[in-house]
Amino acid sequence: MEQTWTWSTTGYNFVGMPHDEIIATCTAAGLSGIEGAAELFPDETDAELEQIARRYRDAGLGIGSYHLPFKPDDDIVCLYETTRRAAVDTMISHMERAAALGARVVIQHPSTNRFNVDLEGFDNYLGRLGRSLEALLPRAASLGLVIAIENMLPGADGPRVGSRPEHLSAIGERFADPNLGFCLDTGHALVAGGPDDAGEFFRSMAPMLAAFHLADNAGDRDSHLAPGRGLVDWDAIFAGMAAIGYAHPACIETPPFAHRRDGSFSRDAWKKLVAETQALADHALR
């Protein structure tokens, strides 16, 4: 099997850092770019965003994905219609910003609430998701974006929407569209499915996988450990990515496995993170 993807990392690691420093860090580490986020680009105009995108491209990097907001009110399946519509408007605004940055895909949480999906009713969520996608998908098409719905952690008192493989299968079947895909979060899958069933998320999402969030943990919580520092089955993940021919940046959604008193990380630490993740992929594909 052949590796067809490159490595990126989440922009949340760099909030507050000048873009020249981000670019230098990514270049030194061997990253192909970053995943954008609202907090990393808080108030730039479209022209300023396009200028930033050019700086990354001139350095051989890209902002290929963008994480849409996920604060409590950013709930595109909210029962309250006023909140749901406002959330859709927020997503469209950030989709436009993502397009200005040159993104290919935007990452969308199916919901920001943590309510028990069995109690609330999965079909109720699907109905509200459908209403939101009626507005979001045409705008995504006009912007040349794919909306990638991310699998989620379980809630505090039971499963939440997006935390079961069958939820993703149902979303894919009901709302199939060229501008709709999935983002597999490996850490979320491990916590939600456990070591025995985490792979079911990949199998359910495989036909529509458009992005990856690579993170490890011990299966107990979403601790965002660097790949290889927890219990994620990386052989299965990377072999699966090769099998579907995934050919875009894969986002390492963690900081390096290192410590500095000021909370920052050296370029050598970033380089080691990428090298260790690459070693896991090499092992899976040998």
C-alpha positions as CSV (number, residue, x, y, z in Angstrom):
1,M,0.0,0.0,0.0
2,E,1.1,3.5,-0.7
3,Q,0.7,6.7,1.3
4,T,-1.3,9.2,-0.6
5,W,-1.7,12.0,2.0
6,T,0.4,14.6,3.7
7,W,0.4,15.9,7.3
8,S,-1.1,19.0,8.6
9,T,-2.0,20.1,12.2
10,T,-4.7,22.1,13.9
11,G,-4.5,25.8,14.0
12,Y,-5.7,25.8,17.6
13,N,-2.1,25.0,18.5
14,F,-1.0,28.3,17.1
15,V,-3.7,30.8,18.3
16,G,-2.0,34.1,19.0
17,M,1.2,33.2,17.1
18,P,2.2,35.4,14.2
19,H,1.7,33.7,10.8
20,D,5.3,34.1,9.9
21,E,6.2,32.0,12.9
22,I,3.5,29.4,12.1
23,I,4.8,29.1,8.6
24,A,8.4,28.7,9.8
25,T,7.3,26.0,12.3
26,C,5.3,24.0,9.7
27,T,8.2,24.2,7.3
28,A,10.7,23.0,9.8
29,A,8.5,20.2,11.0
30,G,7.6,18.9,7.5
31,L,3.9,19.8,7.7
32,S,2.0,20.7,4.6
33,G,-0.1,23.3,6.3
34,I,-2.7,23.9,9.0
35,E,-6.4,23.5,9.7
36,G,-7.9,26.9,10.1
37,A,-10.2,27.9,12.9
38,A,-12.2,31.0,13.8
39,E,-9.9,31.8,16.7
40,L,-6.9,31.9,14.5
41,F,-8.5,34.3,12.0
42,P,-10.7,36.4,14.3
43,D,-11.4,39.6,12.5
44,E,-9.6,39.8,9.1
45,T,-11.4,41.1,6.0
46,D,-11.7,38.8,3.0
47,A,-8.9,40.6,1.3
48,E,-6.7,40.1,4.3
49,L,-7.6,36.4,4.5
50,E,-6.7,36.0,0.8
51,Q,-3.4,37.8,1.5
52,I,-2.6,35.4,4.4
53,A,-3.5,32.4,2.1
54,R,-1.0,33.7,-0.4
55,R,1.7,33.8,2.2
56,Y,1.1,30.2,3.1
57,R,1.0,29.2,-0.6
58,D,4.3,31.1,-1.3
59,A,5.9,29.0,1.4
60,G,4.6,25.8,-0.1
61,L,1.9,25.3,2.6
62,G,-1.9,25.4,2.6
63,I,-4.9,25.9,4.8
64,G,-6.8,23.0,3.3
65,S,-9.4,22.5,6.0
66,Y,-11.2,24.9,8.4
67,H,-13.0,23.9,11.7
68,L,-16.4,25.6,11.9
69,P,-17.3,27.1,15.3
70,F,-18.7,24.8,18.0
71,K,-19.7,27.0,20.9
72,P,-23.0,26.1,22.6
73,D,-25.2,28.4,20.4
74,D,-23.6,27.1,17.2
75,D,-26.0,24.2,17.1
76,I,-27.3,23.5,13.7
77,V,-29.8,20.9,15.1
78,C,-31.1,23.1,17.9
79,L,-34.8,22.5,18.8
80,Y,-35.3,26.3,19.0
81,E,-35.7,27.5,15.4
82,T,-34.2,31.0,16.1
83,T,-31.0,29.5,17.5
84,R,-30.8,26.9,14.7
85,R,-31.2,29.6,12.0
86,A,-28.6,31.8,13.7
87,A,-26.2,28.9,13.9
88,V,-26.6,28.2,10.1
89,D,-25.9,31.9,9.4
90,T,-22.8,31.6,11.5
91,M,-21.6,28.6,9.6
92,I,-22.2,30.2,6.3
93,S,-20.2,33.3,7.4
94,H,-17.3,31.0,8.4
95,M,-17.6,28.9,5.2
96,E,-17.1,32.1,3.3
97,R,-14.0,32.9,5.3
98,A,-12.7,29.4,4.8
99,A,-13.1,29.7,1.1
100,A,-11.1,33.0,1.1
101,L,-8.3,31.1,2.8
102,G,-8.3,28.4,0.1
103,A,-9.9,25.6,2.1
104,R,-11.2,22.5,0.5
105,V,-13.2,21.2,3.4
106,V,-14.9,22.6,6.5
107,I,-15.4,20.5,9.6
108,Q,-18.9,20.6,11.1
109,H,-20.0,19.2,14.5
110,P,-23.4,17.6,14.0
111,S,-24.5,19.2,17.2
112,T,-23.0,21.2,20.0
113,N,-25.3,19.8,22.7
114,R,-24.4,16.7,24.8
115,F,-28.0,15.5,25.4
116,N,-28.8,11.8,25.3
117,V,-29.7,11.0,21.7
118,D,-31.9,8.1,22.8
119,L,-34.0,10.3,25.0
120,E,-34.2,13.2,22.5
121,G,-34.8,11.0,19.5
122,F,-32.3,10.5,16.7
123,D,-35.0,11.1,14.0
124,N,-35.7,14.5,15.6
125,Y,-32.1,15.4,15.2
126,L,-32.1,14.2,11.6
127,G,-35.1,16.4,10.7
128,R,-33.4,19.5,12.0
129,L,-30.1,18.6,10.4
130,G,-31.9,18.3,7.1
131,R,-33.4,21.8,7.4
132,S,-29.9,23.2,8.1
133,L,-28.3,21.3,5.3
134,E,-30.9,22.7,2.9
135,A,-29.2,26.1,3.4
136,L,-25.6,24.9,4.0
137,L,-25.1,22.6,1.1
138,P,-26.0,25.0,-1.7
139,R,-23.6,27.6,-0.2
140,A,-20.9,25.0,0.1
141,A,-21.3,24.1,-3.6
142,S,-21.1,27.7,-4.6
143,L,-17.9,28.1,-2.6
144,G,-16.3,24.9,-3.8
145,L,-16.3,23.4,-0.3
146,V,-17.2,20.0,1.2
147,I,-18.9,20.0,4.6
148,A,-17.4,17.2,6.6
149,I,-19.5,16.1,9.6
150,E,-17.3,14.9,12.5
151,N,-18.0,11.9,14.7
152,M,-18.5,12.9,18.3
153,L,-17.7,11.9,21.9
154,P,-20.5,10.3,24.0
155,G,-22.4,12.6,26.3
156,A,-22.3,12.7,30.1
157,D,-25.3,10.5,30.5
158,G,-25.4,8.4,27.4
159,P,-24.7,8.6,23.6
160,R,-25.0,12.0,21.9
161,V,-25.8,12.5,18.3
162,G,-22.8,11.5,16.1
163,S,-21.3,9.2,18.8
164,R,-22.5,6.0,17.2
165,P,-21.4,4.6,13.8
166,E,-25.0,4.1,12.7
167,H,-25.6,7.8,13.2
168,L,-23.1,8.6,10.5
169,S,-24.4,5.9,8.2
170,A,-27.9,7.3,8.5
171,I,-26.7,10.8,7.8
172,G,-24.8,9.7,4.7
173,E,-27.7,7.7,3.4
174,R,-30.4,10.4,4.0
175,F,-28.4,13.5,2.9
176,A,-26.0,12.1,0.2
177,D,-24.6,15.1,-1.7
178,P,-21.3,15.8,-3.5
179,N,-20.6,18.6,-1.0
180,L,-21.3,16.5,2.1
181,G,-18.7,14.2,3.7
182,F,-17.3,13.0,7.0
183,C,-14.3,13.8,9.2
184,L,-13.1,10.9,11.2
185,D,-11.8,11.9,14.6
186,T,-9.8,8.9,15.9
187,G,-9.8,10.0,19.5
188,H,-13.5,10.5,19.5
189,A,-14.0,7.0,17.9
190,L,-11.9,5.3,20.6
191,V,-13.7,6.9,23.5
192,A,-17.2,6.3,22.0
193,G,-16.6,2.8,20.6
194,G,-13.9,1.4,22.9
195,P,-10.9,-0.5,21.5
196,D,-13.1,-3.3,20.1
197,D,-15.6,-1.1,18.2
198,A,-13.7,2.1,17.3
199,G,-13.0,0.7,13.8
200,E,-16.7,0.6,13.1
201,F,-16.6,4.4,12.7
202,F,-14.1,4.1,9.9
203,R,-16.2,1.5,8.1
204,S,-19.4,3.5,8.5
205,M,-17.8,6.7,7.3
206,A,-15.4,5.4,4.6
207,P,-17.5,6.0,1.5
208,M,-17.7,9.8,2.4
209,L,-14.4,10.4,4.3
210,A,-13.2,13.9,3.4
211,A,-11.0,14.7,6.3
212,F,-9.2,13.2,9.3
213,H,-8.5,14.4,12.8
214,L,-5.6,12.2,14.2
215,A,-5.4,12.1,18.0
216,D,-4.7,9.4,20.6
217,N,-5.9,8.7,24.1
218,A,-6.3,5.9,26.6
219,G,-10.0,5.3,25.7
220,D,-11.2,7.1,28.8
221,R,-11.4,10.7,27.6
222,D,-10.4,12.9,24.7
223,S,-7.0,13.8,25.9
224,H,-5.5,14.7,22.5
225,L,-2.3,12.8,22.9
226,A,0.1,12.6,20.0
227,P,-0.4,9.6,17.8
228,G,1.2,6.5,19.2
229,R,0.9,7.6,22.9
230,G,-2.4,5.9,23.5
231,L,-4.6,3.0,22.4
232,V,-5.7,4.0,18.9
233,D,-5.1,1.2,16.3
234,W,-2.9,3.2,14.0
235,D,-2.2,0.2,11.7
236,A,-5.9,0.0,11.0
237,I,-6.3,3.8,10.5
238,F,-3.4,4.3,8.1
239,A,-4.1,1.1,6.2
240,G,-7.7,2.2,5.8
241,M,-6.6,5.6,4.6
242,A,-4.4,4.0,2.0
243,A,-7.2,1.6,1.0
244,I,-9.6,4.4,0.2
245,G,-6.9,6.5,-1.5
246,Y,-7.2,9.5,0.8
247,A,-5.1,12.1,-1.0
248,H,-5.4,15.3,1.1
249,P,-3.7,16.6,4.3
250,A,-4.5,14.5,7.4
251,C,-4.7,16.8,10.4
252,I,-2.7,15.8,13.5
253,E,-5.0,17.3,16.0
254,T,-2.6,17.4,18.9
255,P,0.4,19.3,20.1
256,P,3.8,17.5,20.3
257,F,4.3,15.0,23.2
258,A,6.6,17.4,25.0
259,H,6.6,19.9,27.7
260,R,7.8,23.5,28.1
261,R,7.0,25.6,31.1
262,D,5.5,28.4,29.0
263,G,3.2,26.1,27.1
264,S,5.0,26.5,23.8
265,F,6.8,23.9,21.8
266,S,10.2,24.0,20.0
267,R,10.4,23.4,16.3
268,D,12.4,20.2,17.1
269,A,9.4,19.0,19.1
270,W,7.1,19.6,16.1
271,K,9.5,17.9,13.8
272,K,9.5,14.9,16.2
273,L,5.7,14.8,16.2
274,V,5.6,14.5,12.5
275,A,8.4,12.0,12.3
276,E,6.8,9.7,14.9
277,T,3.4,9.9,13.1
278,Q,5.1,9.1,9.8
279,A,6.8,6.1,11.4
280,L,3.4,4.8,12.5
281,A,2.1,5.2,8.9
282,D,5.2,3.5,7.5
283,H,4.7,0.5,9.9
284,A,1.0,0.2,8.8
285,L,1.9,0.3,5.1
286,R,5.0,-1.8,5.0
